[in-house]
Amino acid sequence: MGAYKDRGSWRYQKKNAMHWDGVRRTVRGTPDINTKAAALDAERRALELVAKPPRVAVPTLDEWFRGTPGDDGEFNGRFWKEWVVGRMNKPSERRSKRTVYTLHLHTAFGHLPLDKIGVAEIAKFRAQLVEKGFSRKRINLILCVLSKPLKYAADCDLIPKAPKIGLLKAERPDIVAWTYEEYARLLTAAKVEGADWHVAVCLAGEAGLRVGEIKALRWREDVDMVARTITVNQQTCEGHTGTPKGGKRRMIPMTPTVYEALRSLSTIREGFVLRGPTTGAAKTDGETDSMIARICRRAGLPVRYWHTLRHTFGTHAALLGVNCWRLQTWLGHARIDETMRYVHVAEFHAREMPEVVRDAGLGVADQDGRVLAMLGARASVPTNPLSENMPAKRRSPRLGSAGAHEHSADSSGSKQRGETKLVSLAAMGSEGGDRTPDPAVNSRLLYH
């Protein structure tokens, strides 16, 4: 009908006007000014208003991401529940997002509505991270955690579009792996700590298992001593058990070393392979982390954690000539370019092969069998003797103190008796130290 005059007053009416929810309804009203032009203008504005959905209040990043954490400290914002939990992010991914948000994003953006976080605000935040001296990789990790909730907010029509994040160009870090001699020292040191920890080191260094996969490995379901294979079906992190990284299981053949290590365990072959002595429960994150650090110290090497053993397996397998597609299957990589990193390291950083490793592959026609035999022979690489008793971890005495004199006298006495003492943690440096000063260690970390 449009604008019309009724009893001296101008009005407007539009039948079957399409509303934002797809339903046609009549729109009518009276303009503020009693003229035909005002009625037509009021009709136009009314039609525009009903065509748009009602505006929803935009939440802040804190409300969207973190919500109101419960007694257990778990986030419960809409993004967290629908994206992080709903997409079944693994416990390690949740821990990473939670840590990044708490340490960096909460202070910078937590109080801002999502539509107020733009390119300028993100650029200012990125500049602050650069001023703090963070690496490019760490800055990109923080920015990626910020990017996902903004993109999901745009998908949910809470904001018109997500701002551009602008990641920094960063090269992938070099692979860090143990040399043949260092790996043999770690196996020897692990035996001193116990047969179960020797098996754990073998599973990482002889089969390339991640630490979470080692903790979740079960005898009946995952270990086939007849076929000599290990099947990775699950992993454990922070007490939560789920699928392996990538969501796919994989099968790895045993080397002679890991087979003999598993065979030597005196436990009943039920439940977890690596477990507590009394309860039978899987080892915790703290137990495995502290033990690998202890094994490194006993071996007189810098403290490196379990993933370095996985890198060692991949690097040595590439050095020994494994097919890259076979190595991808063993390591469980989703993309071949991940595996090719080990192949490129082997090409450009070739090392002299120990005689015992070379001889182990002689006469083996099958390529995979030859590589497995040579990998298993690394445990027999000659090494310098280790101390059977590792000194307790303690604070080094200050120079000039009575404890320092006693420590010096004890060290000199040991040398006179011809005993080999491991260097202390303070002498080697804390976690992430560059090199060990132990003169008994002649080799260096590969590619570091």
C-alpha positions in Angstrom: 0.0 0.0 0.0 2.9 2.4 0.8 2.1 5.9 2.3 -1.5 6.8 2.8 -3.6 9.4 4.7 -6.0 8.3 7.3 -8.2 10.9 9.1 -5.7 13.7 8.5 -2.6 11.6 9.5 0.0 10.2 7.1 0.8 6.5 7.7 2.6 3.7 5.9 1.9 0.0 5.4 3.7 -2.8 3.5 2.1 -6.2 3.3 4.1 -9.4 2.9 7.4 -7.7 3.8 10.3 -10.2 4.0 11.8 -10.4 7.5 15.3 -11.6 8.4 14.0 -15.0 9.5 12.4 -15.7 6.1 8.8 -15.1 7.1 6.7 -12.5 5.3 4.7 -10.1 7.6 3.0 -6.8 7.3 5.0 -3.7 8.3 3.0 -0.6 9.3 3.5 2.6 11.3 3.2 6.4 11.7 6.1 8.8 10.9 7.3 11.4 13.3 6.5 14.2 10.9 3.0 14.3 9.4 4.0 14.5 5.8 3.9 12.0 2.9 7.7 12.2 2.4 8.3 11.4 6.1 5.9 8.4 5.8 7.8 7.1 2.8 11.1 7.5 4.5 9.9 5.8 7.7 8.6 2.9 5.6 12.0 2.5 3.9 13.9 2.5 7.3 11.4 0.0 8.7 11.8 -2.4 5.8 15.6 -2.2 6.2 15.4 -2.9 9.9 13.2 -6.0 9.7 15.5 -7.4 7.0 18.5 -7.5 9.3 18.8 -10.0 12.2 18.7 -8.5 15.7 22.1 -7.4 16.9 23.6 -9.7 19.5 26.0 -8.3 22.1 29.6 -9.2 21.2 31.3 -11.0 24.0 34.8 -10.2 25.2 37.7 -12.5 24.4 37.7 -13.6 28.0 34.0 -14.6 27.8 34.4 -16.2 24.4 37.6 -18.2 25.1 37.9 -18.8 28.8 34.5 -18.2 30.3 34.2 -18.8 34.0 36.7 -21.6 34.9 35.3 -24.2 37.3 36.9 -25.6 40.4 39.2 -27.7 38.3 40.5 -24.7 36.4 39.1 -26.0 33.1 38.0 -23.3 30.6 34.3 -23.3 29.6 33.8 -20.4 27.2 31.7 -21.0 24.1 34.8 -21.2 21.9 36.4 -23.6 24.3 33.4 -25.9 24.5 32.4 -25.8 20.8 35.8 -25.7 19.2 38.5 -27.1 21.5 36.4 -29.7 23.3 33.9 -30.2 20.4 36.7 -30.9 17.9 38.3 -33.3 20.4 41.6 -31.5 20.8 44.2 -33.7 22.5 45.2 -33.0 26.1 48.5 -31.6 25.0 46.8 -29.2 22.6 44.4 -28.0 25.3 47.3 -27.5 27.7 49.2 -25.5 25.1 46.2 -23.2 24.3 45.4 -22.8 28.0 49.0 -21.8 28.8 49.3 -19.4 25.9 46.0 -17.7 26.8 46.8 -17.4 30.5 50.3 -16.0 30.0 49.9 -13.8 27.0 46.4 -13.2 25.5 44.4 -12.7 28.7 46.2 -9.5 29.7 46.4 -8.1 26.2 43.0 -8.8 24.8 40.8 -10.5 27.5 38.9 -7.3 28.3 38.2 -6.3 24.7 35.0 -7.2 22.8 35.8 -9.4 19.8 34.9 -6.7 17.3 37.4 -4.3 18.9 40.3 -6.7 18.2 41.6 -5.4 14.9 44.8 -5.4 12.8 46.2 -2.4 14.7 45.8 -4.1 18.1 47.3 -7.3 16.9 50.3 -5.5 15.3 50.9 -3.7 18.6 50.8 -7.0 20.5 53.2 -8.6 18.0 55.7 -5.8 18.4 55.6 -6.3 22.2 56.4 -10.0 21.8 59.3 -9.1 19.5 60.6 -6.6 22.2 60.5 -9.3 24.8 63.0 -11.3 22.7 60.7 -14.2 21.8 61.7 -16.4 18.9 59.7 -16.3 15.6 58.3 -19.8 16.3 57.1 -18.8 19.7 55.5 -15.6 18.4 53.7 -17.5 15.7 52.4 -20.1 18.2 50.9 -17.3 20.3 49.3 -15.6 17.3 47.9 -18.9 16.0 46.1 -19.4 19.4 44.6 -15.9 19.0 43.6 -16.5 15.4 41.4 -19.5 15.9 38.8 -17.9 18.3 38.5 -14.8 16.1 37.9 -16.9 12.9 35.3 -19.0 14.8 33.6 -15.8 15.9 33.4 -14.7 12.3 32.0 -18.1 11.3 29.3 -17.7 14.0 28.5 -14.1 12.7 29.5 -12.5 15.9 31.9 -10.3 14.0 31.9 -9.3 10.3 35.2 -10.9 9.5 38.4 -12.1 11.3 41.3 -9.6 11.2 44.5 -10.6 9.5 47.1 -12.0 12.0 50.3 -11.6 10.0 52.5 -14.5 11.0 56.3 -14.1 10.9 58.4 -16.1 8.4 60.3 -18.7 10.4 62.5 -21.6 9.5 61.9 -25.0 11.1 64.4 -25.8 13.8 67.1 -28.3 13.2 66.7 -31.9 14.2 68.5 -32.7 17.4 69.7 -36.4 17.7 72.2 -38.4 19.6 75.2 -39.9 17.9 75.7 -43.7 17.8 78.1 -43.6 20.8 75.9 -41.3 22.8 72.8 -43.5 22.2 74.7 -46.6 23.3 75.7 -44.7 26.5 72.0 -43.9 27.1 71.0 -47.6 26.7 73.7 -48.6 29.2 72.6 -45.9 31.7 69.0 -47.0 31.4 69.8 -50.6 32.3 71.2 -49.3 35.6 67.9 -47.6 36.3 66.0 -50.8 35.7 64.8 -53.2 33.0 61.5 -51.3 32.6 63.3 -48.0 31.9 65.7 -49.7 29.5 62.6 -50.9 27.6 61.2 -47.4 27.6 64.4 -46.0 26.0 64.5 -48.8 23.5 60.9 -48.1 22.5 61.7 -44.5 21.8 65.2 -45.0 20.2 64.6 -48.4 18.5 60.9 -47.9 17.4 60.4 -44.1 17.3 57.5 -44.1 19.8 56.5 -40.8 21.4 56.6 -40.7 25.2 52.8 -40.7 25.4 52.7 -43.8 23.2 55.2 -45.6 25.4 53.2 -44.9 28.6 50.0 -46.2 26.9 51.6 -49.4 25.3 49.8 -52.6 26.4 51.1 -56.2 26.2 48.1 -58.0 24.9 46.7 -55.4 22.5 49.8 -53.7 21.2 52.8 -56.1 21.5 53.2 -59.2 19.3 56.3 -61.1 20.4 55.7 -63.8 17.8 55.5 -61.5 14.8 57.9 -59.1 16.5 55.8 -56.0 15.9 54.6 -53.1 18.0 51.2 -51.5 17.2 50.6 -48.0 18.4 46.9 -47.7 19.2 46.8 -45.0 21.8 48.7 -42.4 23.8 48.5 -41.0 27.3 49.0 -37.3 28.3 48.2 -35.8 31.7 46.3 -38.9 32.7 44.1 -38.8 29.6 44.2 -41.7 27.1 43.2 -41.2 23.4 44.2 -41.9 19.9 47.8 -41.3 18.7 48.9 -38.0 17.1 47.2 -37.8 13.7 44.4 -40.1 14.9 45.8 -43.2 13.1 47.4 -46.3 14.5 50.6 -47.7 13.0 52.7 -50.8 13.2 56.5 -50.9 13.7 58.7 -54.0 13.4 61.0 -54.7 16.4 64.7 -54.4 16.2 66.7 -57.2 17.9 67.5 -54.9 20.8 63.9 -53.9 21.6 62.8 -57.5 21.2 65.4 -58.8 23.7 64.6 -55.9 26.1 60.9 -56.8 26.1 61.7 -60.4 26.5 63.8 -59.8 29.5 61.0 -58.2 31.5 59.9 -60.4 34.4 56.4 -58.9 34.6 53.3 -60.9 33.6 52.4 -59.9 30.1 49.1 -58.2 30.8 48.3 -54.5 31.2 50.8 -51.7 30.5 54.3 -52.5 29.4 55.7 -49.6 31.4 53.9 -49.5 34.8 54.1 -49.0 38.5 55.7 -51.8 40.5 52.7 -52.3 42.8 49.6 -50.7 41.3 50.2 -51.7 37.7 49.0 -48.2 36.6 50.7 -46.4 33.7 53.7 -44.2 34.5 52.9 -40.5 35.0 54.3 -37.6 33.0 56.4 -36.5 36.0 57.9 -40.0 36.4 58.9 -40.3 32.8 60.3 -36.8 32.5 62.4 -37.0 35.7 63.7 -40.5 34.7 65.0 -39.5 31.2 66.8 -36.5 32.8 68.3 -38.9 35.4 69.4 -41.3 32.6 71.1 -38.5 30.7 73.0 -37.4 33.8 74.0 -40.9 34.5 75.3 -41.2 30.9 77.3 -38.0 31.3 75.3 -36.3 28.6 73.3 -33.0 28.4 69.7 -33.4 29.6 67.5 -34.0 26.6 64.0 -35.5 26.8 62.2 -38.4 25.1 61.5 -36.8 21.7 65.3 -36.6 21.1 65.3 -40.4 21.1 62.5 -40.4 18.5 64.6 -38.0 16.4 67.6 -40.3 16.9 65.6 -43.3 15.6 64.5 -41.4 12.5 67.9 -39.9 11.8 69.8 -43.1 12.2 67.3 -45.0 10.1 67.8 -42.5 7.3 71.5 -42.7 7.7 71.3 -46.4 7.3 69.4 -46.2 4.0 65.7 -46.9 4.9 63.1 -46.2 2.3 61.6 -42.8 3.1 58.0 -44.1 2.6 58.7 -46.9 5.0 60.1 -44.5 7.5 57.0 -42.3 7.2 54.9 -45.3 8.1 57.1 -46.2 11.1 57.1 -42.7 12.5 53.4 -42.1 11.8 53.8 -38.9 9.8 50.8 -37.5 8.0 52.9 -35.9 5.3 56.0 -37.1 3.6 57.7 -33.7 4.0 57.9 -34.3 7.7 59.8 -37.5 7.0 62.1 -35.9 4.4 63.6 -33.7 7.1 65.4 -36.8 8.4 66.4 -37.8 4.9 67.9 -34.4 4.2 69.8 -34.5 7.5 71.3 -37.8 6.5 72.3 -36.4 3.1 74.0 -33.3 4.3 75.3 -34.5 7.7 76.6 -38.0 7.0 78.6 -39.7 9.8 81.1 -42.5 9.8 79.2 -45.8 10.5 80.6 -47.8 13.4 82.0 -51.2 12.3 79.6 -53.2 14.5 76.6 -51.4 12.9 77.9 -52.0 9.4 78.7 -55.6 10.0 75.2 -56.3 11.3 73.7 -55.6 7.9 76.0 -57.9 6.0 74.3 -60.9 4.4 70.7 -59.5 4.9 69.1 -59.2 1.5 65.8 -57.6 2.6 66.2 -53.8 2.8 63.9 -53.3 5.8 65.5 -56.3 7.6 69.0 -55.0 7.0 68.1 -51.5 8.4 66.4 -53.1 11.5 69.5 -55.3 12.1 71.8 -52.3 11.8 69.6 -50.2 14.1 69.6 -53.0 16.7 73.4 -53.2 16.5 73.8 -49.6 17.8 73.4 -50.9 21.4 76.8 -52.7 20.8 78.7 -49.6 19.8 81.8 -49.4 22.1 81.5 -46.7 24.8 83.5 -45.5 27.8 82.5 -47.2 31.1 79.8 -45.5 33.2 79.6 -45.2 36.9 77.3 -47.7 38.5 76.2 -45.3 41.3 75.1 -41.8 40.2 75.7 -39.1 42.9 72.6 -37.6 44.3 71.4 -34.4 42.7 72.4 -31.6 45.1 73.4 -28.0 45.1 77.1 -27.5 44.4 79.0 -26.1 47.4 80.3 -22.6 47.2 84.0 -21.9 46.7 85.8 -21.4 50.0 83.3 -23.3 52.1 84.0 -26.4 54.1 81.7 -28.4 51.7 83.8 -27.3 48.8 87.0 -28.6 50.4 85.3 -31.9 51.2 84.0 -32.1 47.6 87.4 -31.4 46.2 89.1 -33.9 48.4 86.6 -36.6 47.6 87.0 -36.0 43.9 90.8 -36.2 44.1 90.6 -39.3 46.2 88.4 -40.9 43.6 90.9 -40.1 40.8 93.8 -41.7 42.9 91.7 -44.8 43.2 91.2 -44.9 39.4 87.4 -44.6 39.8 85.3 -42.9 37.1 82.9 -40.3 38.6 80.1 -38.7 36.6 80.1 -34.9 36.3 77.6 -33.2 38.5 74.5 -31.5 37.2 75.9 -28.1 38.1 79.0 -28.8 36.0 77.0 -29.9 33.0 74.5 -27.1 33.2 70.8 -27.3 33.6 68.3 -28.5 31.1 69.1 -27.3 27.7 72.8 -26.9 28.4 75.1 -26.8 25.3 77.6 -29.5 26.0 78.9 -31.7 28.7 82.5 -31.0 29.9 83.1 -34.6 30.8 86.4 -35.5 29.1 85.1 -39.1 28.8 82.5 -38.0 26.3 84.3 -37.5 23.0 81.2 -37.2 20.7 78.8 -34.3 20.3 75.1 -34.0 19.7 74.3 -34.4 16.0 72.9 -31.4 14.1 72.6 -29.0 17.0 
